[in-house]
């Protein structure tokens, strides 16, 4: 099973450099079309989607996901949202806390 990321083209390049399978999408329509393709392929365990493209990826492909547990669909914050906040460290800490339920300090 694979992991994929759908994000703005510039952000997708970063995920590619990190070794993940990533797809660029410039519009919500492009993101939804790519997400539909990935869900239908049945090869993916996790698909993360930039929340500025699709805030609720599960709702976007609700019909395709009926009766299925995989892939897990995850909305992630894009770089634009992260850097609009003047306190980036606090923003990232809150994002991690919301996602996994507790703080991690490195």
C-alpha positions in Angstrom: 0.0 0.0 0.0 1.2 3.5 -0.9 1.1 7.0 0.6 0.4 10.0 -1.6 0.2 13.8 -1.2 -1.9 16.2 -3.2 -0.8 19.9 -2.8 0.0 23.0 -4.7 2.7 22.3 -7.3 5.4 24.1 -5.3 4.6 22.2 -2.2 4.3 18.9 -4.0 7.9 19.3 -5.2 9.0 19.4 -1.5 7.2 16.2 -0.8 8.8 14.6 -3.9 12.2 15.6 -2.7 11.4 14.0 0.7 10.7 10.7 -1.2 6.9 10.7 -1.1 4.6 10.2 -4.0 3.1 13.7 -4.6 0.8 15.3 -7.1 0.5 19.0 -7.9 -2.9 20.6 -8.2 -3.6 24.3 -8.8 -7.3 24.3 -8.2 -9.8 22.5 -6.0 -11.2 20.8 -9.1 -7.8 19.4 -10.1 -7.3 18.2 -6.5 -10.7 16.5 -6.4 -10.1 14.8 -9.8 -6.7 13.5 -8.6 -8.1 12.3 -5.3 -10.8 10.5 -7.1 -8.2 8.7 -9.2 -6.2 7.7 -6.2 -9.2 6.4 -4.2 -10.4 4.4 -7.2 -7.0 2.8 -7.7 -7.2 1.0 -4.4 -3.4 1.1 -4.1 -3.2 3.7 -1.4 -3.3 3.4 2.4 -3.1 7.2 3.1 -3.7 10.2 0.9 -2.9 13.6 2.4 -4.5 16.7 0.8 -3.6 20.3 1.2 -6.5 21.8 3.1 -6.4 25.0 1.1 -7.3 22.9 -2.0 -9.8 20.6 -0.3 -10.6 21.4 3.3 -12.7 18.2 3.7 -11.2 15.5 1.4 -13.6 12.8 2.8 -16.6 14.8 1.7 -15.1 15.4 -1.7 -15.1 11.7 -2.5 -17.8 10.5 -0.1 -19.5 8.3 -2.7 -16.3 6.6 -3.7 -15.4 5.9 -0.1 -18.7 4.2 0.9 -18.0 0.8 2.5 -14.3 1.3 2.4 -11.8 1.9 5.1 -8.8 2.8 2.9 -7.3 5.0 2.0 -7.3 7.2 5.1 -7.8 10.8 3.9 -6.0 13.5 5.7 -6.3 17.2 5.3 -2.9 18.9 5.9 -2.0 22.6 6.2 -0.1 24.0 3.3 2.9 26.3 3.5 0.8 29.3 2.8 -1.3 28.8 5.9 1.7 28.0 8.1 3.7 31.1 7.1 0.7 33.5 7.3 0.8 33.1 11.1 3.4 35.4 12.7 4.3 32.7 15.2 5.1 29.7 13.0 6.4 27.6 15.8 3.2 28.0 17.8 1.2 27.3 14.7 3.0 24.1 14.0 2.8 23.0 17.7 -1.0 23.5 17.6 -1.2 21.6 14.3 0.7 18.6 15.7 -1.3 18.7 18.9 -4.6 18.7 16.9 -3.4 15.9 14.7 -1.9 13.4 17.2 -3.4 14.6 20.4 -0.3 15.8 22.3 2.8 18.0 22.0 6.2 16.9 20.7 9.2 19.0 21.5 12.5 18.4 19.8 
